[in-house]
């Protein structure tokens, strides 16, 4: 009888308890900053869905939740298209973009400019992971959980190259793909950057 091969246990980079503690801290910061206001939270799919869900449940202020999905199309020369579930009514609203990870910052910057162009009262960014070393634009998230290096991570909403692992409660190093080295956490944020 052939042996069944078990997948290797991923190397945990950030444990579930540490993530949950940091999410609660970010939630307290956001609640303090938006006291007396309603937040229009926009979750950026797919990587941000778990962080978004956990984060909005920590907030002590009214929240309107919606999702958007950036998508690259080859037939447009690799250009980015961003789909809204329906037209956003954000004039004079306080918008919080929620992402799982900010890499280059190009998509985030585009979204922020678009939302400001729609007359949002304010636009801020919350991300669980900030990969500053990959930044191609001048962008600093308003709230972030952890600074990370170029490690390819999976878990807590982030998928592996095969799109598996999003259900893991922790962040782990995925197998090295496309030039991403193995795991190392840069540092945890102690507050706003």
C-alpha positions, -999 to +999 in steps of 0.1 A: +000+000+000+015+034-010+022+059+018+000+089+018+021+120+020+011+147+045+017+183+035+045+200+054+034+221+084+039+257+074+065+278+093+044+302+115+056+337+112+029+355+133+008+334+157-030+338+159-029+353+194-005+380+183-026+389+153-058+391+174-041+412+200-029+437+174-063+438+156-079+448+189-053+475+194-059+489+159-097+488+166-092+509+197-071+534+178-097+537+150-126+540+175-108+568+194-100+586+161-136+584+148-154+590+180-188+606+172-185+597+135-197+569+112-171+550+093-177+539+057-154+508+057-143+494+023-128+459+025-104+452-003-109+416-015-095+389-014-066+393+010-083+416+034-116+398+041-105+381+074-088+412+088-118+433+077-142+410+095-122+409+127-114+446+127-150+459+122-162+438+151-137+456+174-150+491+165-171+511+190-185+535+164-211+530+137-198+513+106-211+509+070-194+479+054-188+474+016-163+455-005-143+462-036-122+439-057-092+451-077-086+430-107-058+430-133-068+423-169-043+410-195-064+423-224-059+458-211-021+455-210-019+446-174-039+476-163-059+475-131-097+476-131-115+481-098-150+468-094-175+483-069-204+461-059-226+492-067-220+529-070-206+542-037-224+570-020-194+584-001-198+622-005-190+637+030-184+602+044-153+591+065-139+563+044-115+536+058-099+513+033-091+480+049-065+457+033-047+425+042-014+437+029-001+469+013+027+461-012+036+486-039+009+510-027-002+517-063-037+503-060-042+519-026-031+553-038-054+550-068-083+541-046-076+570-022-074+595-050-106+581-065-125+584-032-112+619-025-124+628-060-159+616-050-158+642-022-152+618+008-148+638+040-117+618+048-099+587+035-076+566+057-060+531+052-058+502+077-037+472+068-027+441+087+006+439+069+028+467+056+055+457+031+073+490+029+103+475+010+080+469-020+066+504-021+065+522-055+047+553-043+048+576-013+022+560+008+020+554+046-010+535+060-027+553+088-031+520+108-010+489+104-004+457+123+030+445+113+058+455+091+070+426+070+099+419+046+094+402+012+084+369+027+054+353+008+029+348+035-003+328+037-031+324+063-055+349+080-071+356+046-039+355+025-037+326+000-007+306-011+003+306-048-024+278-052-049+300-033-050+276-003-043+285+033-066+315+036-084+297+064-053+294+087-058+315+119-021+325+118+003+339+092+028+314+079+056+314+053+043+299+020+067+280-002+091+304-019+076+316-052+085+342-077+115+356-058+099+358-024+124+345+002+116+324+033+101+339+065+112+367+087+090+392+105+104+428+103+087+443+133+053+449+150+038+483+151+034+499+185+009+524+172+004+547+142+035+548+120 
